[in-house]
């Protein structure tokens, strides 16, 4: 079952390296603005988009299997029918800890496979507002 509590989401947001599958070069699109926000918050954002050479000032990878760095979170900005393949690619790696499915992206079978393999799954949430609500707001209230 995907995580549901604020404490669980906060723990996920403590991770550092986020591979954004479907990262976009188009300003205004969520798949561009959210990774840009995460980058500004200090996350190491790894763009994954086979149609781009560079995104957000970083080299873009064609697929998860091409990413050379260790990945903590795979943030998915692709249609639901592509989730199974993305989860399979994440499971082939030994570094991924979290699959984060953005708002409206669902694949119950792929989620079950990821969880059975020990991965944490966040579903139907967006990293930016969750970060603003659970991490940034806590930081500002303590300073």
C-alpha positions as CSV (number, residue, x, y, z in Angstrom):
1,X,0.0,0.0,0.0
2,X,1.5,3.4,-1.0
3,X,2.5,5.5,1.9
4,X,-0.1,7.8,3.3
5,X,1.0,9.7,6.4
6,X,2.8,13.0,6.5
7,X,5.6,11.4,8.6
8,X,6.2,8.8,5.9
9,X,6.2,11.4,3.1
10,X,8.5,13.7,5.1
11,X,11.0,10.7,5.4
12,X,10.9,10.2,1.6
13,X,11.5,13.9,1.1
14,X,14.7,13.6,3.2
15,X,16.3,11.6,0.3
16,X,18.6,13.6,-2.0
17,X,18.8,12.3,-5.5
18,X,15.7,12.4,-7.7
19,X,15.6,10.9,-11.2
20,X,12.7,12.7,-13.0
21,X,11.3,10.4,-15.7
22,X,9.6,12.5,-18.3
23,X,11.4,15.7,-17.2
24,X,10.3,18.5,-19.7
25,X,12.1,21.4,-21.3
26,X,8.9,23.4,-21.6
27,X,8.5,26.1,-19.0
28,X,5.1,26.1,-17.4
29,X,4.6,22.3,-17.6
30,X,4.6,20.5,-14.3
31,X,7.3,18.1,-15.6
32,X,9.6,21.2,-15.9
33,X,8.5,23.4,-13.0
34,X,8.6,20.7,-10.3
35,X,12.1,19.4,-11.1
36,X,13.2,23.1,-11.3
37,X,11.7,23.7,-7.8
38,X,13.4,20.5,-6.4
39,X,16.7,21.6,-7.9
40,X,16.4,25.0,-6.2
41,X,15.6,23.3,-2.9
42,X,19.0,21.5,-3.1
43,X,17.9,18.1,-4.5
44,X,20.2,16.5,-7.0
45,X,17.8,16.3,-10.0
46,X,18.6,13.8,-12.8
47,X,16.5,14.4,-15.9
48,X,15.4,11.4,-17.8
49,X,14.0,12.2,-21.3
50,X,15.2,10.5,-24.5
51,X,14.2,13.6,-26.5
52,X,16.6,16.0,-24.7
53,X,20.4,16.3,-24.4
54,X,20.3,18.6,-21.4
55,X,17.6,19.8,-19.0
56,X,17.9,22.2,-16.0
57,X,21.6,22.6,-16.8
58,X,22.3,18.9,-16.4
59,X,22.8,16.1,-19.0
60,X,19.5,14.3,-19.7
61,X,19.5,10.5,-19.8
62,X,17.5,8.4,-22.3
63,X,16.4,5.9,-19.6
64,X,16.8,5.0,-16.0
65,X,19.2,2.2,-17.0
66,X,21.5,4.9,-18.5
67,X,21.8,7.0,-15.3
68,X,25.3,6.6,-13.9
69,X,24.6,8.3,-10.5
70,X,22.9,6.6,-7.6
71,X,19.2,7.3,-7.5
72,X,17.1,7.6,-4.3
73,X,13.7,8.5,-5.8
74,X,12.3,7.9,-9.2
75,X,9.7,10.7,-9.8
76,X,7.4,9.7,-12.7
77,X,5.9,12.3,-15.0
78,X,4.7,9.8,-17.7
79,X,1.3,8.3,-18.5
80,X,0.0,5.5,-16.3
81,X,0.5,2.9,-19.1
82,X,4.2,3.6,-18.9
83,X,4.5,3.0,-15.2
84,X,5.1,-0.8,-15.4
85,X,8.2,-0.3,-17.6
86,X,9.6,2.4,-15.4
87,X,9.1,0.3,-12.3
88,X,10.8,-2.6,-14.1
89,X,13.8,-0.4,-14.9
90,X,13.9,0.9,-11.3
91,X,13.8,-2.7,-10.0
92,X,16.8,-3.6,-12.2
93,X,18.9,-1.1,-10.2
94,X,20.0,-1.7,-6.7
95,X,20.0,1.9,-5.6
96,X,16.3,3.1,-6.0
97,X,14.4,3.3,-2.7
98,X,11.3,5.2,-3.8
99,X,8.9,5.3,-6.7
100,X,6.9,8.6,-6.7
101,X,3.9,8.7,-9.0
102,X,2.7,12.2,-9.7
103,X,-1.0,13.2,-9.4
104,X,-3.3,11.1,-11.6
105,X,-0.7,8.5,-12.5
106,X,-1.7,5.0,-11.4
107,X,-0.7,1.3,-12.0
108,X,-1.8,-0.9,-9.1
109,X,0.0,-3.9,-10.4
110,X,3.3,-2.1,-10.9
111,X,2.9,-0.5,-7.4
112,X,2.4,-3.9,-5.9
113,X,5.5,-5.2,-7.7
114,X,7.6,-2.3,-6.5
115,X,6.4,-2.7,-2.9
116,X,7.0,-6.5,-3.0
117,X,10.6,-5.8,-4.0
118,X,11.0,-3.5,-0.9
119,X,10.6,-0.1,-2.6
120,X,8.5,2.7,-1.0
121,X,5.8,4.0,-3.2
122,X,4.2,7.5,-3.1
123,X,1.1,7.7,-5.3
124,X,-1.1,10.5,-6.5
125,X,0.9,13.3,-4.8
126,X,3.2,16.0,-6.2
127,X,6.6,16.5,-4.7
128,X,6.5,20.3,-4.8
129,X,3.5,21.0,-2.6
130,X,4.4,18.1,-0.3
131,X,7.8,19.6,0.1
132,X,6.4,23.1,0.7
133,X,3.9,21.8,3.2
134,X,6.1,19.3,5.1
135,X,9.7,20.5,4.8
136,X,9.9,24.1,3.7
137,X,7.2,25.2,6.1
138,X,8.8,23.4,9.0
139,X,12.2,25.0,8.1
140,X,10.7,28.5,8.0
141,X,8.8,28.0,11.3
142,X,12.0,26.9,13.0
143,X,14.1,29.9,11.8
